[in-house]
Every structure is written in C-alpha cells, then in structure tokens.
C-alpha cells in the first residue's frame, strides 16, 4: 500500500484505490471517493442480469450470450445499454447492497456516469463469484477471465504466476477522462481484490500506465 500511494502521488490526475487482502482486511487510498463508473458498470450488469428470478436457474439462451459476452470481453457499449434496460435500477441497487457497497447510483441514460467508489468495487469483486447464482457462476467468471488481448492493459500486464485473474476495465473512450480497473485474483482458497479508479489522466496511454504502476505495487507480493 505504501509503495502504491507514493507512486500515485507522483502521477497526474486523481487516483484512488482499494484492496481486500487474503485475510479479508480492507485497505484504501481515499477509497470512499465517488467516481464515474465508465465500463466498470458492465461487471455489475453481468451479475445483476444473471440474478434475475427468471434467469438464475435456467440455461442461458443464445441471444443472452450474444449480449453478455461482448459486453464483458470486449466492452461493447450497445450491449451494455440493452442490458441496463433488462436489469433496471432496482436490481443494480440490490446487487450493490448485497456486495456491501456504501455508495452506488445508476445514471440514466448516460450509464457511464453512474457513481461508484474504490472501496465498494473492491468489496464487490472480493465476492463477485459468490454473488452469481451457482448455475451461471462458471460462465460469468470465464467472461471476466477472458477479456480480449487488446484490453488487457494495467493489471493484465502485471505478473501473477499461480493466480487466476478476473477483471473489468473502464475508460472514457480513450480520452483520459477516466481509466479504471477492478479485479479479483484467486489461488486455491486465497483471494485478493483490487479496485483502481483514475480521473483526468490526460491521455489514455498515461492512464493505462498509471493502472499498471499501481497494480504492480499492490500485487508485488503475490
């Protein structure tokens, strides 16, 4: 944490992050700061949809897979907009409560401006697999583990030998407006979750490097 904080203080923009460690302890660097979600919301849309009463205990149809997979693996915005309509504010808010988020607010129609915090997202990812109904758990986690190579920057560039990585990123259309990542790493019964939210980076390449630098320091002991 100390190394990550020193690094963040030397970088441009606003940088906040949170960790839930192997023992379940919570750590944070301005971790209750509210930030626009960008595409990080898609990881919540995935789980909220799979928790629907009419979805949770049945096999997914092909049209559902054709929305969920692109939304998560390549961050398709049109699929996310459709999914917001299928999920709705009440289900997203219920998921936020189940995850222990202290602050979440959906913005509509500009869902990328929905309000999240690093602490809330770290808590969410620390138990994301448990929040998915058992019938869909393997499918959901596979999507989060197979983000396309072109979007595997930041935490995706940090060595994690022996650990499985599940994550989702969010970025302001490559403008540097926001560059976020939320992730869960598991090894057997051990798990570590991180949420790194950055705002006004200046450029997307700079934001990606900030994400990698913070993640590298937070996860250096794995």
Phi, psi and omega in degrees: 000315183298318180294321179293321179295317178298317179298314182299323182293341178263004181253154178286158177088181177260126185232124178226145179207163180214153180223141163246116188273185185299333180267004181083007180282147183254134178230149181203156175235097188051049193283350177260007179294136181274134181223155174290138189289328193048218187280358171303332179302334185296330176292329175284321178299320178304307185289318180300322179292316182293342177273354178304142182301327183270006181238325196300332186244016181232159176296146177287143174276164185297322181296329178289316177298325180289343172267312187291316184297309178296325180300320183271311190286324178235014172059047181290121184285324179296320177296321179294318178300317176298319184290326176302319178294326181281336183265305180085160184297319184298318180290321177296318179294322177295321176296317179301318178295318180297328180277349181086018178293133179276344178209127170206138177211123176283134171253133180222135014270354181270082187294339179293347176262011174302151189261126177225170173229155176301317181299315179298319181287324176295320176296317180300311182288337178295338181228021187300319180295325180288336179280342178277133175306145186305324183296336185243005187298312182298318180297312183298316182290328176296321177298315181291339179272348187237038170306139186299151183306323183295344181245016181264054176268188175058239181300333178292345179261359182268127180303137180214048183306129179090351180247148174263134184250129174234127184203166174216140178249165174215137182210151185277062179055032178077017185267345188086004178300308171220151169217110184238155166212141174232140189209154170234133173241134181230149172212106187061234179272355181276146177209145176224132176240147178224149172224121181239115182242127179234149187221135179056057179289334186106318177202157180295316177301322178294319178296320178298320179293322176299315178301315180296318182296317179293312181299319180301319181285322179293326188254012187297338182273356183287000000 
